[in-house]
Amino acid sequence: MKNSTLAVISGDALAPVPSALPHQAMLGDSPAVTRMRDVIERVAASEATALVTGDSGSGKELVAREIHARSRRTGGRFVAINCAAVTATLLESELFGHVRGAFTDARSHRDGLFVQAGGGTLFLDEVGEMPLEMQAKLLRAVEERAVRAVGSDTAVAVHVRLITATNRNLEDEVAAHRFRSDLYYRLNVVEIRVPPLRERGDDILLLARSFLRQHADETGRPVAELSGEAARCLLDYPWPGNVRELHNCMLRAVTLSRAQEIKVDDLPARVREDQSGRTDFLPENPEDLMSMEELQRRHLVRVLAAVDGNKTRAARILAIDRRTLYRLASRLQVS
């Protein structure tokens, strides 16, 4: 059963599950995504342990999958587990396996995920949620490249590439003594930061249109495009749920749309009504005032979206020449 992701369903069963996000989540031309893809490519060519960081819904598992797919281990299995979704008492058994009679429900021997992923990649999502006692056992497995099943006195060598992910700041967790510093440095050989959607500029519209086409094809709906006002709403919204939230937003819009164009009314109320991204010069609360740089960035993103990325037209609207526009876009990290 190669090239399939596994996730824990219960203490004694594993089943294939689809990726949490569609692969379009890796699309984008923003500087942040371009830098991330460059790091992914270089990490994939090595055997280095990688720590993927980023907000929930930003696509951390997709990064791990991409590393696996581009690596020499692509013919092996990609095995994944969410450490936050498994109780502390079961996590050791899930990772290292158990022998018959090791505990009440251990009716037969079972290999753990380290063994199951042999020759491939093991992805530990939300590793920051792992209890301290389990962290010590994971550190030993990483250092010795061997695991000992629960109830066994024999260590088994494992040949697996380990990739971990977290939405926590592990340096803060180390400082607070909630995460072992020695394990942190073992896992964080290379850190890959997945940028939140709010930092990806007009990638938002690129992704939205891709999700729109996908859902329209899947449902047979004749939806073809975003209206200009709907596009502006998408750019103004801060997307706390990141790519996952945008994906679900476009699925809802396609489902509810009665026309070939997504209108503002087809978007969720929170997206239509949110004011946090609006370029207001005099908000009621002084704390909502943004910096001049952020004001420029948001305005530039909106102008480029309005002209479908045509920089000549954008420069004309902004009353600057193209060279100045390119310099401004580079400084503000707008592609």
C-alpha positions in Angstrom: 0.0 0.0 0.0 2.4 2.6 -1.2 2.2 6.4 -1.4 -0.8 6.6 0.9 -1.3 8.7 4.0 -2.4 6.9 7.1 -4.0 8.5 10.1 -5.0 7.0 13.5 -8.7 6.1 13.6 -8.6 4.2 16.9 -6.2 2.5 19.2 -6.0 -0.6 17.0 -7.0 0.5 13.5 -5.5 2.6 10.8 -7.2 3.7 7.6 -6.3 5.7 4.5 -7.5 9.3 4.6 -7.3 12.1 2.0 -5.1 15.1 2.6 -6.7 17.8 4.7 -6.3 20.3 1.9 -6.4 20.0 -1.9 -3.1 20.2 -3.6 -3.9 23.6 -5.1 -3.0 25.0 -1.6 0.6 25.0 -2.8 -0.2 27.3 -5.7 1.0 30.8 -5.5 3.5 33.4 -6.9 3.9 35.5 -3.7 7.4 36.0 -2.5 6.6 34.0 0.7 5.4 31.0 -1.2 8.3 31.2 -3.7 10.8 31.2 -0.8 9.0 28.2 0.8 9.0 26.2 -2.3 12.7 26.8 -2.7 13.4 25.5 0.8 11.2 22.5 0.1 13.1 21.6 -3.0 16.5 21.8 -1.2 15.3 19.9 1.9 13.7 17.1 -0.3 17.1 16.4 -1.9 18.6 15.7 1.6 17.7 13.4 4.5 17.5 16.2 7.0 14.8 16.2 9.6 12.4 19.1 8.9 10.1 21.0 11.2 7.2 22.6 9.4 5.6 25.5 11.2 2.6 27.6 10.5 -1.0 28.4 11.5 -3.7 25.8 11.4 -5.2 25.4 8.0 -2.1 26.8 6.2 -1.1 23.5 4.6 1.7 22.0 6.7 0.8 18.5 5.8 1.0 19.4 2.1 4.5 20.6 2.6 5.5 17.3 4.2 3.8 15.4 1.4 5.7 17.5 -1.1 9.1 16.8 0.6 8.3 13.1 0.5 7.2 13.2 -3.2 10.4 15.0 -4.2 12.7 12.9 -2.1 14.5 9.6 -2.8 11.9 8.0 -0.5 9.0 8.7 -2.8 8.6 4.9 -3.5 8.0 4.3 0.2 5.0 5.0 2.4 4.0 8.4 3.7 2.6 7.8 7.1 1.0 10.5 9.2 -0.4 10.9 12.7 -1.9 13.9 14.5 -0.3 13.8 17.9 -3.0 15.9 19.4 -5.7 13.5 18.3 -4.4 10.5 20.2 -4.5 10.1 24.0 -1.1 10.1 25.8 -1.6 6.4 26.8 -2.1 5.3 23.2 0.5 7.4 21.5 3.5 5.3 22.5 1.8 2.2 21.2 0.8 3.9 17.9 4.4 5.1 17.3 6.4 2.1 18.5 3.9 -0.7 18.4 3.2 -3.3 21.1 3.5 -7.0 21.7 0.7 -9.4 22.7 -0.3 -9.0 26.3 1.5 -5.7 26.8 -1.8 -4.2 28.1 -5.4 -5.3 28.4 -6.5 -4.9 24.8 -3.2 -6.1 23.2 -4.4 -9.4 21.8 -1.7 -9.6 19.1 1.6 -8.1 18.1 1.2 -4.8 16.2 3.9 -2.8 14.4 4.1 0.9 15.2 4.2 3.7 12.7 8.0 4.0 12.8 8.2 0.4 11.5 5.2 0.8 9.1 6.9 3.9 7.5 10.2 2.0 7.0 11.9 3.2 3.9 9.5 6.1 3.6 8.5 9.2 5.6 6.8 9.5 9.0 5.0 12.8 9.6 4.1 13.8 13.2 1.6 16.6 13.0 1.1 18.9 16.1 4.2 17.5 17.7 4.0 20.4 20.2 1.1 18.7 21.9 3.1 15.6 22.8 3.4 15.0 26.5 6.9 15.4 28.1 7.2 11.7 29.0 6.5 10.8 25.3 9.0 13.4 24.1 11.8 11.6 26.0 10.9 8.4 24.3 10.7 10.0 20.8 14.1 11.6 21.4 15.6 8.2 22.2 14.1 6.7 19.1 15.4 9.5 16.9 18.9 9.3 18.4 19.2 5.5 18.3 17.2 5.1 15.0 15.5 2.2 16.8 12.2 1.6 18.6 11.1 -0.8 21.3 7.5 -1.9 21.2 5.5 -1.6 24.3 6.0 -4.8 26.4 9.1 -5.8 24.5 12.8 -5.9 25.6 14.1 -5.9 22.0 14.9 -2.8 20.0 14.1 -2.8 16.3 16.2 -0.6 13.9 14.1 1.7 11.7 15.0 3.5 8.5 12.6 6.4 8.2 12.7 10.1 7.4 11.0 12.1 10.1 9.1 15.3 9.4 7.2 17.1 12.2 4.8 20.0 12.3 3.4 22.4 14.8 1.3 25.5 15.0 2.9 26.4 18.3 6.1 28.5 18.8 8.3 25.7 20.1 11.0 28.1 21.3 8.4 29.5 23.7 7.3 26.0 24.7 11.0 25.2 25.5 11.3 28.3 27.5 8.1 27.4 29.4 9.5 23.9 30.0 6.6 22.3 28.1 8.9 21.0 25.3 12.3 19.4 25.6 15.1 21.5 24.3 17.2 18.5 23.2 14.3 17.1 21.2 13.5 20.6 19.7 17.1 20.8 18.3 16.9 17.2 17.0 13.6 18.0 15.1 14.5 21.5 13.9 17.4 20.7 11.7 15.6 22.7 9.0 12.5 24.8 9.7 10.0 25.4 6.9 7.6 28.2 7.7 4.2 28.0 5.9 3.0 31.6 5.5 -0.6 32.4 6.6 -2.9 33.3 3.8 -3.1 36.9 4.9 0.6 37.2 4.0 0.2 35.8 0.5 -1.2 38.9 -1.3 -3.0 38.2 -4.6 -2.3 34.4 -4.1 -5.8 34.6 -2.4 -7.5 35.2 -5.8 -5.3 32.6 -7.6 -6.4 30.0 -5.0 -10.0 31.2 -4.9 -10.3 30.8 -8.7 -8.7 27.4 -8.7 -11.0 26.2 -5.9 -13.9 27.7 -7.8 -13.1 25.8 -11.0 -12.6 22.6 -9.0 -15.9 22.7 -7.3 -17.7 23.9 -10.4 -16.3 20.9 -12.3 -17.2 18.5 -9.5 -20.8 19.7 -9.1 -21.5 20.5 -12.8 -22.4 24.0 -12.0 -21.8 26.7 -14.6 -19.9 29.0 -12.3 -16.9 30.6 -14.1 -15.6 33.7 -12.3 -15.5 36.0 -9.3 -17.2 39.4 -9.5 -15.0 42.4 -8.9 -16.7 43.1 -5.6 -16.4 39.5 -4.4 -12.7 39.6 -5.3 -12.3 42.7 -3.2 -14.0 41.1 -0.2 -11.7 38.1 -0.5 -8.7 40.3 -0.5 -9.9 42.4 2.5 -10.7 39.5 4.7 -7.9 38.3 7.1 -8.6 34.6 6.7 -7.9 33.4 10.2 -8.7 29.8 9.0 -6.2 30.2 6.2 -6.3 28.1 3.0 -8.8 25.6 4.6 -11.2 28.4 5.3 -10.9 29.8 1.7 -11.4 26.4 0.2 -14.6 25.9 2.2 -15.7 29.4 1.4 -15.5 28.8 -2.4 -17.3 25.4 -2.0 -20.1 27.3 -0.3 -20.2 30.0 -2.9 -20.3 27.5 -5.8 -23.1 25.6 -4.0 -25.3 28.7 -3.5 -24.5 30.7 -6.6 -27.4 31.0 -9.1 -25.3 32.7 -11.8 -22.1 32.1 -13.7 -20.3 34.6 -11.5 -19.7 34.5 -7.8 -21.4 37.6 -6.2 -20.8 39.1 -2.8 -24.0 37.6 -1.5 -22.7 34.1 -2.3 -19.9 34.6 0.3 -20.3 33.8 4.0 -21.5 36.6 6.1 -18.2 36.8 8.1 -16.3 37.4 4.8 -18.9 39.9 3.4 -19.1 41.9 6.7 -15.6 41.8 8.1 -14.1 45.3 8.3 -10.6 44.4 9.6 -9.0 44.5 6.2 -10.7 47.7 4.9 -8.5 50.5 3.9 -10.2 53.2 6.1 -8.2 56.3 6.8 -10.2 57.3 9.9 -11.5 54.2 11.8 -13.4 54.7 15.0 -10.8 52.9 17.1 -7.3 54.5 16.8 -5.8 51.0 17.5 -7.2 49.9 14.1 -5.0 52.4 12.2 -2.5 50.7 10.0 1.0 51.6 9.1 1.7 53.5 5.8 3.5 50.4 4.4 0.5 48.2 5.1 -1.8 50.8 3.6 0.3 50.9 0.5 0.5 47.1 0.3 -3.2 46.6 0.5 -4.0 49.3 -2.0 -1.4 47.9 -4.4 -2.9 44.4 -4.1 -6.4 45.7 -4.7 -5.4 47.8 -7.8 -3.6 44.8 -9.3 -6.6 42.6 -8.6 -8.9 45.1 -10.3 -6.8 45.1 -13.5 -6.1 41.3 -13.5 -2.4 41.8 -12.8 -1.8 44.2 -15.7 1.1 46.2 -14.3 1.0 48.8 -17.1 -2.7 49.7 -16.2 -1.9 49.5 -12.5 1.0 52.0 -12.9 -1.3 54.3 -14.8 -3.9 54.2 -12.1 -1.3 54.8 -9.4 0.2 57.6 -11.4 3.7 56.1 -11.3 6.0 54.6 -14.0 6.4 50.8 -14.4 9.9 50.8 -12.9 8.6 52.5 -9.7 5.7 50.0 -9.6 8.1 47.0 -9.8 10.3 48.5 -7.0 7.2 49.2 -4.9 5.9 45.7 -5.4 9.2 44.1 -4.5 9.6 46.2 -1.3 6.0 45.4 -0.2 6.3 41.7 -1.3 3.4 41.9 -3.7 3.7 39.8 -6.9 
